[in-house]
């Protein structure tokens, strides 16, 4: 079996547009490859990305999804979402939501679940975590990144303490299998709901 290493077709253009607006928090390539593989494991799946940014992670997720799968992606930043919409807006599998992630999660706490939740922003990771985890279907994935490092100059105050509390909380939860990849890429944890 041949392993594909091809980057999503839209990624080079997204990276150029991302650099042009000065956004520095895009999904790392290693994490993107993981996301593509996890999305591919969920044919016809429902996927949620919290923290669209400019759509780099979105590109990786879409690259792994089949034609029947759907992706909701949420971000509050209109400039970043402009880049994401420019590159993904014609893909019928994706719905881009401009909203505060915490409010969006709270409004959907009793809604249909997801087969994969990628929490790449504060809501769903450091805040509103219970709401995000409640949306993961049995057998579904919850993925968080940026647990080991952040781009230089971009570490928010209190980030290290928040990461320690997040990891302790996730490791204490029953009903989940965990894979901690804290020394890999930017630091990732993958959880699977039993």
Beta strands, then each sheet from edge to edge (+ up, - down):
strand 1: 46-50
strand 2: 70-75
strand 3: 94-98
strand 4: 114-119
strand 5: 136-144
strand 6: 176-181
strand 7: 188-193
sheet 1: 3+ 2+ 1+ 4+ 5+ 7- 6+
end
